[in-house]
Amino acid sequence: MKYLLMGFITVVISGLLFSQLSAEESPDNRQLLNWHSDIFQGQLAWLEQPSSQTTKATLIAIHGTPGSADAWQALMAQPNIAQHYRVIAIDRPGWGSSKDAQQRMYPQLADQVALIEPIIEHTSWSEQTSETPTILVGHSWGGPVVLALAQRFPELIDGIVLVASPADPAVSQPRWYHQAARLIPVQWLIGQRMTDSNQEMLTLDEELEKLKPELAAINMPVVILQGEKDWLVKSQNALYLQQQLSNAQLQLKLDEKANHFIPFKTPEVVADAIDWVTESVIASEH
């Protein structure tokens, strides 16, 4: 019996670690020397990289779970991004340096939006960016946050890029190992970071259900990037978004060879999608 229990716990931990820890791989070293960090209004941490040449747009990047702003380093190193975008990569509420003294998590999208709102407003109305578009990019769990922000601030956000983003509640329900990780002994074994991530995964389908009624209201340029070998976020999510975002100027790009880690493995694909959204916004204004 003892060995069966140990085997069960091992399988639970392995499944949870592989599906969530690997979902937010980050480069090993911070290579972008011109990054600097700041704390906005004492609650939201973010990293900023100014453009090295003419600024075409401000790009706000939102990571998945678990994760931090550092997850976007490979994208920021792309020449077209480094040269022409002011980049603000956020530590989502509950993660990185945005974790408060109470160590609270915010698995509800409404709470994420409320806490990110000040930086969206500050960025959109700042002297640096008031004349250029504001584009959002979200990976994995960051995708629903981007969708919620686009719904909430259509006058401040001009376009979005969704990368391996969960969206369909029907295929985003907690898996058995997420349920098992609610047990205190399992939480003790996997640690606080994975326990926090699991908390976001447990309520994801409910949060996506809340998003559904307002998706058709999003009428800005959108690119959806999805790998068909992504078993963490199934490609059905991308097809669901294509159907629900019926009023968006939309491009869907399915890559039969890509997995969940598009921002890390092929950041140039994400950079090209950002360029397309930006150019679409600029063209619509003329």
C-alpha positions in Angstrom: 0.0 0.0 0.0 2.8 2.4 0.9 4.5 1.8 -2.5 1.2 2.3 -4.4 0.7 5.6 -2.6 4.3 6.7 -3.3 3.8 5.8 -7.0 0.5 7.7 -7.2 2.1 10.8 -5.7 5.0 10.5 -8.0 2.7 10.4 -11.0 0.7 13.4 -9.8 3.8 15.4 -9.3 5.3 14.4 -12.6 2.1 15.3 -14.5 1.7 18.6 -12.7 5.4 19.6 -13.1 5.5 18.7 -16.8 2.2 20.4 -17.7 2.7 23.6 -15.8 6.4 24.2 -15.1 7.3 23.5 -18.7 4.5 25.7 -19.9 6.4 28.7 -18.9 10.0 28.0 -19.8 12.2 31.1 -19.6 15.7 31.8 -21.0 18.4 31.0 -18.5 20.0 34.4 -18.5 18.8 37.9 -18.8 20.5 38.9 -22.1 18.8 42.2 -22.7 21.0 44.7 -20.9 18.8 47.7 -21.6 15.9 46.3 -19.6 15.0 48.1 -16.4 12.4 47.3 -13.8 9.9 49.4 -11.9 7.1 49.0 -9.4 3.9 50.7 -10.5 1.8 52.2 -7.7 3.3 49.8 -5.2 1.6 46.7 -6.5 2.5 45.8 -10.1 6.1 45.0 -11.2 7.1 45.3 -14.8 10.2 45.4 -17.0 10.5 48.0 -19.7 12.6 48.0 -22.9 12.5 51.2 -25.0 12.8 51.0 -28.7 16.2 51.6 -30.1 14.9 53.4 -33.2 11.5 54.9 -34.2 8.7 53.6 -32.0 5.9 52.0 -34.0 3.8 50.8 -31.0 3.9 50.0 -27.3 3.8 46.3 -26.7 2.5 45.0 -23.3 3.4 41.4 -22.8 1.6 39.1 -20.3 3.0 35.7 -19.3 1.3 32.4 -18.4 1.3 30.2 -15.3 3.8 29.9 -13.6 5.9 32.6 -15.0 7.3 36.1 -14.9 8.1 39.0 -17.2 11.5 37.3 -18.0 9.6 34.8 -20.1 9.5 37.3 -23.0 13.3 37.8 -23.4 13.6 35.8 -26.6 10.8 37.8 -28.2 12.4 41.1 -27.0 15.7 40.1 -28.6 14.1 40.0 -32.1 15.4 42.9 -34.2 12.1 44.2 -35.3 10.8 44.3 -31.7 14.0 45.7 -30.2 14.2 48.5 -32.8 10.6 49.6 -33.1 8.6 48.7 -30.0 8.5 50.1 -26.5 8.0 46.9 -24.5 6.4 46.6 -21.1 6.5 43.0 -19.8 4.4 42.6 -16.7 4.8 40.3 -13.7 1.1 39.3 -13.5 -0.5 39.9 -10.1 0.5 37.1 -7.8 3.8 36.3 -9.7 7.4 37.5 -9.6 7.8 40.9 -7.9 4.0 41.5 -8.1 3.4 39.1 -5.3 2.2 41.2 -2.3 3.1 40.8 1.4 0.1 38.5 1.9 1.3 36.2 -0.9 -2.1 36.3 -2.4 -3.0 34.7 -5.8 -5.6 36.2 -8.2 -7.1 33.3 -10.2 -10.1 35.4 -11.2 -9.6 37.4 -14.5 -11.6 40.3 -13.1 -9.0 40.7 -10.3 -6.1 40.4 -12.8 -7.7 43.1 -15.0 -8.4 45.5 -12.0 -4.8 45.3 -10.9 -3.3 45.7 -14.4 -5.7 48.5 -15.3 -3.5 51.3 -13.9 -0.5 50.4 -16.1 -2.8 50.1 -19.2 -4.2 53.6 -18.6 -0.8 55.1 -17.7 0.9 53.6 -20.8 -1.9 54.5 -23.2 -2.1 58.1 -22.1 1.6 58.8 -21.5 3.4 61.3 -23.6 5.7 58.5 -25.0 2.8 56.5 -26.5 -0.2 58.7 -26.9 0.4 58.9 -30.7 1.2 55.2 -31.3 -0.9 52.0 -31.0 -0.9 49.8 -27.9 -0.7 46.1 -28.7 -1.1 43.3 -26.2 0.5 39.8 -26.4 -0.4 37.0 -24.1 1.0 33.4 -23.9 -0.9 30.5 -22.4 -2.8 31.7 -19.2 -1.8 35.2 -20.2 -4.1 34.9 -23.3 -7.4 35.0 -21.3 -6.0 38.0 -19.4 -5.3 39.8 -22.7 -8.9 39.0 -23.9 -10.4 40.3 -20.7 -8.3 43.5 -21.0 -9.3 44.0 -24.6 -13.0 43.7 -23.6 -12.6 46.1 -20.7 -10.5 48.8 -22.5 -11.4 48.8 -26.2 -10.6 52.5 -26.3 -7.0 52.0 -25.0 -6.0 48.7 -26.7 -5.6 48.7 -30.4 -4.7 45.0 -31.2 -3.9 41.7 -29.6 -1.8 38.6 -30.2 -2.8 35.3 -28.6 -0.1 32.6 -28.4 -1.2 29.1 -27.3 -4.1 30.6 -25.4 -6.8 28.6 -23.7 -10.2 29.9 -24.5 -12.8 27.1 -24.8 -14.2 26.2 -21.4 -15.1 22.7 -22.7 -11.5 21.7 -23.1 -10.0 23.7 -20.3 -11.4 21.9 -17.3 -9.0 20.9 -14.6 -7.2 17.6 -15.2 -7.0 14.8 -12.6 -3.6 15.8 -11.4 -4.8 19.4 -10.8 -7.5 18.0 -8.6 -5.0 15.8 -6.8 -2.7 18.7 -6.2 -5.3 20.3 -4.0 -4.3 17.8 -1.3 -2.1 19.3 1.4 0.5 16.5 1.3 0.9 16.9 -2.5 1.1 20.7 -2.1 3.9 20.2 0.4 5.8 18.1 -2.0 5.4 20.3 -5.1 6.1 23.6 -3.4 4.4 27.0 -3.2 5.1 28.1 -6.8 3.4 25.0 -8.3 0.6 25.2 -5.8 -0.1 28.8 -6.8 -0.1 27.8 -10.5 -2.4 25.0 -9.8 -4.8 27.4 -8.1 -5.1 29.3 -11.4 -5.6 26.1 -13.4 -8.4 24.9 -11.1 -10.7 27.8 -12.0 -9.6 28.4 -15.6 -12.7 26.8 -17.2 -15.0 28.9 -15.0 -13.2 32.1 -15.9 -13.3 31.3 -19.6 -17.0 30.8 -19.4 -17.4 34.3 -18.0 -15.4 35.7 -21.0 -17.5 34.0 -23.7 -20.5 36.5 -23.9 -18.3 39.4 -24.7 -15.8 37.9 -27.2 -17.8 39.1 -30.2 -17.5 42.7 -29.0 -13.7 42.6 -29.7 -13.4 44.3 -33.1 -9.7 45.0 -33.3 -6.9 43.2 -35.3 -6.1 39.8 -33.7 -3.6 37.1 -34.5 -4.0 33.6 -33.0 -0.9 31.5 -33.0 -1.4 27.8 -32.1 0.8 24.7 -32.4 -1.0 21.5 -33.4 1.5 19.5 -31.3 0.5 21.5 -28.2 -1.1 19.0 -25.8 -1.2 21.5 -22.9 -3.6 23.9 -24.8 -5.4 22.0 -27.6 -5.8 23.5 -31.0 -9.5 23.3 -30.5 -9.0 26.5 -28.5 -7.8 28.4 -31.5 -10.7 27.2 -33.6 -13.1 28.3 -30.8 -11.5 31.8 -30.8 -11.9 32.0 -34.6 -15.6 31.4 -34.2 -16.2 33.6 -31.1 -14.1 36.6 -32.3 -16.6 37.1 -35.1 -16.1 40.9 -35.4 -12.3 41.0 -35.2 -9.9 41.5 -38.1 -8.5 38.1 -37.5 -5.6 35.9 -38.6 -5.4 32.3 -37.4 -2.0 30.6 -37.8 -1.9 26.9 -37.1 1.6 25.3 -37.1 1.5 21.6 -37.5 5.1 21.3 -36.0 4.8 23.7 -33.1 4.1 22.8 -29.5 3.1 25.0 -26.6 6.4 26.9 -26.4 6.2 29.2 -29.5 7.5 32.3 -27.7 10.7 30.4 -26.7 11.2 28.1 -29.7 10.2 30.5 -32.6 10.0 34.0 -31.2 10.3 35.4 -34.7 6.8 34.0 -35.5 5.4 36.0 -32.6 7.3 39.1 -33.7 5.9 38.8 -37.2 2.4 38.5 -35.8 2.9 41.6 -33.7 4.1 43.5 -36.8 1.0 42.4 -38.7 -1.3 43.6 -35.9 0.6 46.9 -35.7 0.5 47.6 -39.4 -3.2 46.7 -39.5 -3.9 49.2 -36.8 -1.8 51.9 -38.5 -3.5 51.3 -41.9 -7.0 51.5 -40.4 -6.1 55.0 -39.0 -5.3 56.4 -42.5 
